């Protein structure tokens, strides 16, 4: 299959040809016909599968041929973070270069000038609005936007939006939208809360599920069993002994990101923390420094695992184990992109061993354990857990005398 098979308008095909795109990815091949057929859609596909183009291409094509009266504020894309909103806006600019379709990213965190610029752009008439929920609600409540001609609503990374507590905001935004519209929901995972949201806002949707991809073959994955007190010295050792030029370090919370940044600063390691307490200009400057290789180390939470697209990252460190196994794949997927190689190191303490088991079940193999440097002493002993059931005594991660009883064999990896 090629993009010519979708009967796109020539202006859109010109943009695809200019960007060197010939064949659709699996999610694009399945989603584009459904969207062109004006059906609602639930699509489960992770970052890196081409999901953004999967919904942008048919939407751009529909806007090209739409009557003038419904081109203004034709499509709304909701995204969890400013960084993703900006990336979607940039992708529209590339794909739609020859189409004349206009877009604007709406997000908080900027100064008064940014706020005024967004309001002017809306008044002038954008075809596609990409927005984070908080800023969009503020504009809606002020009467700055009228979506009476809206044709399409797209929720990108819906699971991440719900994890960030945006469920009520999404429902409130939808109350401002016309009931007759096409709604597309894209999510990397499909937990029950996403199913509940889908039932609330979609009408007889088609469903597409692209299985969670395994980590790229070019990633060297390593596990260190380490107590919390050993993590900082271990990290310093890895950074000192390795010859890495571009590094992302993931921590579980914003507070941990800040603490880790302070520890590295004391050790004279050039790194910067990336979190929501920073002003928007600061965040944009940090990303520019990192992408240009002026900044070798970036520290952040899981927002970074989906919110940036940077080539040439050669080391990912999971300082804290990811909460969900799918997040592990998103995190380490920052390295070994575009047929390159990279290293992914994960620290597992005595409390996170169940998470390691879930990761290994998802990717279908046991990850190699690397011994701690002799100067750090022994780390915690790994005790495999073969069941998802928690031990009866919640104060102990494992029973004495072996793992908790349960069915033998690994749990099958979830599909999609």
Residue pairs with C-beta under 8 A, 6 or more apart in sequence:
1 23
1 24
1 29
2 22
2 23
2 24
3 13
3 16
3 21
3 22
3 23
3 24
3 57
4 13
6 24
6 32
6 33
6 36
6 57
6 58
6 61
8 16
8 57
8 61
9 61
9 64
9 65
9 99
11 64
11 98
11 99
11 100
12 57
12 60
12 61
12 64
12 95
12 96
12 98
12 99
14 97
14 98
15 94
15 95
15 96
15 97
15 98
15 99
16 57
16 95
18 97
18 98
19 94
19 95
21 53
24 32
24 50
24 54
25 49
25 50
25 53
25 54
26 49
26 210
27 43
27 45
27 49
27 50
27 51
27 54
27 208
27 210
28 50
28 53
28 54
28 57
30 43
30 208
30 210
31 41
31 43
31 51
31 54
31 55
31 58
31 208
32 54
32 57
32 58
34 41
34 206
34 208
35 41
35 54
35 55
35 58
35 59
35 182
35 184
36 58
36 61
36 62
38 182
39 182
39 204
39 205
39 206
40 182
40 183
40 184
40 202
40 203
40 204
40 205
40 206
41 183
41 184
41 185
41 202
41 205
41 206
41 207
41 208
42 185
42 187
42 190
42 198
42 202
42 205
42 206
42 207
42 208
43 51
43 54
43 55
43 184
43 185
43 186
43 187
43 207
43 208
43 209
43 210
44 187
44 188
44 189
44 190
44 207
44 208
44 209
44 210
44 416
45 51
45 54
45 186
45 188
45 208
45 209
45 210
46 188
46 210
46 212
46 213
46 326
46 329
46 330
47 157
47 188
47 305
47 306
47 330
47 333
48 213
48 333
48 337
49 210
49 213
51 156
51 186
52 87
52 88
52 91
52 156
53 91
53 95
54 186
55 154
55 156
55 184
55 186
56 88
56 91
56 92
56 95
56 96
57 95
59 75
59 128
59 152
59 154
60 92
60 95
60 96
60 99
60 101
62 151
62 152
63 71
63 74
63 75
63 99
63 101
63 127
63 128
64 99
64 100
64 101
66 74
66 151
69 149
70 149
70 151
71 127
72 125
72 126
72 127
72 149
73 122
73 125
73 126
73 127
73 129
73 145
73 146
73 147
73 149
73 150
74 127
74 128
74 149
74 150
74 151
74 152
75 127
75 128
75 129
75 150
75 151
75 152
75 153
75 154
76 128
76 129
76 131
76 147
76 150
76 152
76 153
76 154
76 177
77 85
77 88
77 128
77 129
77 130
77 131
77 154
77 156
78 131
78 132
78 133
78 136
78 153
78 154
78 155
78 156
78 161
78 170
78 173
79 85
79 88
79 130
79 131
79 132
79 156
79 157
79 161
80 132
80 156
80 157
80 160
80 161
80 164
80 166
80 303
80 306
81 132
81 160
81 303
81 306
81 307
82 105
82 107
82 108
82 109
82 132
82 280
82 283
83 283
83 287
83 303
83 307
83 308
84 156
84 157
84 306
84 307
85 105
85 106
85 107
85 130
85 131
85 132
86 105
86 107
87 307
87 309
88 105
88 130
88 156
89 103
89 104
89 105
89 130
92 101
92 103
92 128
92 130
93 103
96 103
101 127
101 128
102 125
102 126
102 127
102 128
103 126
103 127
103 128
103 129
103 130
104 118
104 121
104 122
104 126
104 128
104 129
104 130
105 130
105 131
106 118
106 122
106 129
106 130
106 131
106 132
106 135
106 136
106 139
107 131
107 132
107 135
107 280
108 132
108 134
108 135
108 138
108 280
109 279
109 280
109 283
110 280
110 281
111 280
111 281
114 280
118 135
118 139
119 139
119 144
122 129
122 139
122 144
122 145
129 136
129 145
133 161
133 166
133 169
133 170
133 173
134 169
136 145
136 173
137 169
137 172
137 173
139 145
140 173
140 176
145 176
147 176
147 177
147 178
148 178
149 178
150 177
150 178
150 181
151 181
151 182
152 181
152 182
152 183
152 184
153 174
153 177
153 181
153 182
153 183
153 184
153 201
154 183
154 184
154 185
154 186
155 161
155 170
155 183
155 184
155 185
155 186
155 187
156 186
157 186
157 187
157 188
157 306
158 185
158 186
158 187
158 194
158 197
159 187
159 188
159 189
159 190
159 191
159 194
160 188
160 302
160 303
160 306
161 167
161 170
162 193
162 194
162 197
167 193
167 197
170 197
170 201
171 200
171 201
174 201
183 201
183 202
183 203
183 205
185 194
185 197
185 198
185 201
185 202
185 205
187 194
188 212
188 306
188 326
188 330
189 324
189 326
190 209
190 416
198 205
209 415
209 416
210 416
211 415
211 416
212 326
212 329
212 362
212 413
212 414
212 416
213 329
214 329
214 363
214 364
215 221
215 329
215 332
215 333
215 336
215 344
215 363
216 333
216 336
216 337
217 336
218 336
218 339
218 340
218 341
218 342
219 332
219 335
219 336
219 341
219 342
219 343
219 344
220 341
220 342
220 343
220 344
221 332
221 344
221 346
221 367
221 368
222 343
222 344
222 345
222 346
222 367
222 368
222 370
223 345
223 346
223 348
223 356
223 367
223 368
223 369
223 370
224 234
224 345
224 346
224 347
224 348
224 369
224 370
224 372
224 379
225 348
225 349
225 369
225 372
225 379
225 380
225 381
225 382
226 234
226 347
226 348
226 349
226 372
226 376
226 379
226 380
227 349
227 350
227 379
227 380
228 349
230 372
230 376
230 377
230 379
231 319
231 347
231 349
232 260
232 263
233 375
233 376
234 347
234 372
234 373
234 376
235 249
235 260
235 264
235 317
235 319
235 347
236 264
236 267
236 269
237 373
237 376
238 315
238 317
238 345
239 247
239 269
239 297
242 315
242 343
244 296
244 314
244 315
244 343
245 293
245 296
245 312
245 314
246 290
246 293
246 296
246 310
246 312
246 313
246 314
246 315
247 296
247 297
247 298
247 313
247 314
247 315
247 316
247 317
248 297
248 298
248 299
248 300
248 304
248 313
248 315
248 316
248 317
248 331
248 334
248 335
249 260
249 271
249 297
249 298
249 299
249 300
249 316
249 317
249 319
250 300
250 301
250 302
250 304
250 305
250 316
250 317
250 318
250 319
250 320
250 322
250 331
251 257
251 260
251 299
251 300
251 301
251 319
251 320
252 301
252 320
252 321
252 322
252 323
253 301
253 320
254 275
254 276
254 277
254 301
256 319
256 320
257 273
257 274
257 275
257 299
257 300
257 301
258 273
258 275
260 273
260 299
260 319
261 271
261 272
261 273
261 299
264 271
264 297
264 299
265 271
269 297
270 295
270 296
270 297
271 295
271 296
271 297
271 298
271 299
272 286
272 289
272 290
272 295
272 297
272 298
272 299
273 299
273 300
274 283
274 286
274 287
274 298
274 299
274 300
274 304
275 300
275 301
276 303
278 286
286 295
286 298
287 308
289 295
290 298
290 308
290 310
291 310
293 312
298 304
302 322
302 323
302 327
302 330
302 331
304 334
305 327
305 330
305 331
305 333
305 334
306 330
308 334
310 334
311 337
311 338
311 340
312 340
313 334
313 335
313 337
313 342
314 335
314 340
314 341
314 342
314 343
315 335
315 342
315 343
315 344
315 345
316 331
316 332
316 334
316 335
316 342
316 343
316 344
316 345
317 344
317 345
317 346
317 347
318 328
318 331
318 332
318 344
318 345
318 346
318 347
319 347
320 347
320 352
321 328
321 346
321 347
321 348
321 349
321 352
321 355
321 356
322 328
322 331
322 355
322 359
323 355
324 358
325 355
325 358
325 359
325 361
325 362
325 363
326 362
328 346
328 359
328 362
328 363
329 362
329 363
331 344
332 342
332 344
335 342
335 343
335 344
336 342
345 370
346 356
346 359
346 367
348 355
348 356
348 380
348 382
349 380
350 380
350 397
351 397
353 380
353 382
353 383
353 384
353 385
353 397
353 398
354 385
354 397
356 367
356 382
357 384
357 385
357 386
359 367
360 366
360 367
360 410
361 410
361 411
361 412
361 413
362 413
362 414
363 413
364 413
369 382
372 378
372 379
383 397
383 398
383 402
383 403
384 403
385 398
385 403
385 404
386 403
386 404
386 406
386 407
386 408
386 409
386 410
387 403
387 404
387 405
387 406
387 407
388 406
388 411
389 404
389 406
390 404
391 397
391 398
391 399
391 404
393 399
398 404
